Amino acid sequence: MFPSPSESSRPTDDPPCSDPIFGGRWIHEANLRPFCESVAEFSGYRFDDSDWGATEGALPGTDVERPGGWYDYPLAGRIPLTLLVAADPGSSVVFVRLEGEADDRTKAQIDAALHIFSRYNAS
């Protein structure tokens, strides 16, 4: 079972505050930034270098198997989402979760991005 993250932008195991849109799915680690940028675009948030720096910098302190091992980052766009990431040490993948109140179109876009970034190397 994966730990439950909180709203704060740090590793945590507090219970989630909103409904998960997608939980515990993996993508290739090299695709994390384009995935973040894509999800942000779908939600109406501009994901820039400072957002990436925070996410990239937190990733080494995460672990999908460790309690409190997820990092969460708010995407405060027209559709507010929380992006949660956790490394899978010893592999070339990261696990991602998304929480928020997304509409069906946004959910479909995110599902397509998860499919693409888990199967192909975008970098």
Secondary structure as a PSIPRED ss2 file (coil, helix, strand):
# PSIPRED VFORMAT (PSIPRED V4.0)

   1 M C   1.000  0.000  0.000
   2 F C   1.000  0.000  0.000
   3 P C   1.000  0.000  0.000
   4 S C   1.000  0.000  0.000
   5 P C   1.000  0.000  0.000
   6 S C   1.000  0.000  0.000
   7 E C   1.000  0.000  0.000
   8 S C   1.000  0.000  0.000
   9 S C   1.000  0.000  0.000
  10 R C   1.000  0.000  0.000
  11 P C   1.000  0.000  0.000
  12 T E   0.000  0.000  1.000
  13 D C   1.000  0.000  0.000
  14 D C   1.000  0.000  0.000
  15 P C   1.000  0.000  0.000
  16 P C   1.000  0.000  0.000
  17 C C   1.000  0.000  0.000
  18 S C   1.000  0.000  0.000
  19 D C   1.000  0.000  0.000
  20 P E   0.000  0.000  1.000
  21 I E   0.000  0.000  1.000
  22 F E   0.000  0.000  1.000
  23 G E   0.000  0.000  1.000
  24 G E   0.000  0.000  1.000
  25 R E   0.000  0.000  1.000
  26 W E   0.000  0.000  1.000
  27 I E   0.000  0.000  1.000
  28 H E   0.000  0.000  1.000
  29 E H   0.000  1.000  0.000
  30 A H   0.000  1.000  0.000
  31 N H   0.000  1.000  0.000
  32 L H   0.000  1.000  0.000
  33 R H   0.000  1.000  0.000
  34 P H   0.000  1.000  0.000
  35 F H   0.000  1.000  0.000
  36 C H   0.000  1.000  0.000
  37 E H   0.000  1.000  0.000
  38 S H   0.000  1.000  0.000
  39 V H   0.000  1.000  0.000
  40 A H   0.000  1.000  0.000
  41 E H   0.000  1.000  0.000
  42 F H   0.000  1.000  0.000
  43 S H   0.000  1.000  0.000
  44 G C   1.000  0.000  0.000
  45 Y C   1.000  0.000  0.000
  46 R C   1.000  0.000  0.000
  47 F C   1.000  0.000  0.000
  48 D C   1.000  0.000  0.000
  49 D H   0.000  1.000  0.000
  50 S H   0.000  1.000  0.000
  51 D H   0.000  1.000  0.000
  52 W H   0.000  1.000  0.000
  53 G H   0.000  1.000  0.000
  54 A H   0.000  1.000  0.000
  55 T H   0.000  1.000  0.000
  56 E H   0.000  1.000  0.000
  57 G H   0.000  1.000  0.000
  58 A H   0.000  1.000  0.000
  59 L H   0.000  1.000  0.000
  60 P H   0.000  1.000  0.000
  61 G H   0.000  1.000  0.000
  62 T C   1.000  0.000  0.000
  63 D C   1.000  0.000  0.000
  64 V C   1.000  0.000  0.000
  65 E C   1.000  0.000  0.000
  66 R C   1.000  0.000  0.000
  67 P C   1.000  0.000  0.000
  68 G C   1.000  0.000  0.000
  69 G C   1.000  0.000  0.000
  70 W E   0.000  0.000  1.000
  71 Y E   0.000  0.000  1.000
  72 D E   0.000  0.000  1.000
  73 Y E   0.000  0.000  1.000
  74 P E   0.000  0.000  1.000
  75 L E   0.000  0.000  1.000
  76 A C   1.000  0.000  0.000
  77 G C   1.000  0.000  0.000
  78 R C   1.000  0.000  0.000
  79 I C   1.000  0.000  0.000
  80 P C   1.000  0.000  0.000
  81 L E   0.000  0.000  1.000
  82 T E   0.000  0.000  1.000
  83 L E   0.000  0.000  1.000
  84 L E   0.000  0.000  1.000
  85 V E   0.000  0.000  1.000
  86 A E   0.000  0.000  1.000
  87 A E   0.000  0.000  1.000
  88 D C   1.000  0.000  0.000
  89 P C   1.000  0.000  0.000
  90 G C   1.000  0.000  0.000
  91 S C   1.000  0.000  0.000
  92 S C   1.000  0.000  0.000
  93 V E   0.000  0.000  1.000
  94 V E   0.000  0.000  1.000
  95 F E   0.000  0.000  1.000
  96 V E   0.000  0.000  1.000
  97 R E   0.000  0.000  1.000
  98 L E   0.000  0.000  1.000
  99 E E   0.000  0.000  1.000
 100 G E   0.000  0.000  1.000
 101 E C   1.000  0.000  0.000
 102 A C   1.000  0.000  0.000
 103 D C   1.000  0.000  0.000
 104 D H   0.000  1.000  0.000
 105 R H   0.000  1.000  0.000
 106 T H   0.000  1.000  0.000
 107 K H   0.000  1.000  0.000
 108 A H   0.000  1.000  0.000
 109 Q H   0.000  1.000  0.000
 110 I H   0.000  1.000  0.000
 111 D H   0.000  1.000  0.000
 112 A H   0.000  1.000  0.000
 113 A H   0.000  1.000  0.000
 114 L H   0.000  1.000  0.000
 115 H H   0.000  1.000  0.000
 116 I H   0.000  1.000  0.000
 117 F H   0.000  1.000  0.000
 118 S H   0.000  1.000  0.000
 119 R H   0.000  1.000  0.000
 120 Y C   1.000  0.000  0.000
 121 N C   1.000  0.000  0.000
 122 A C   1.000  0.000  0.000
 123 S C   1.000  0.000  0.000
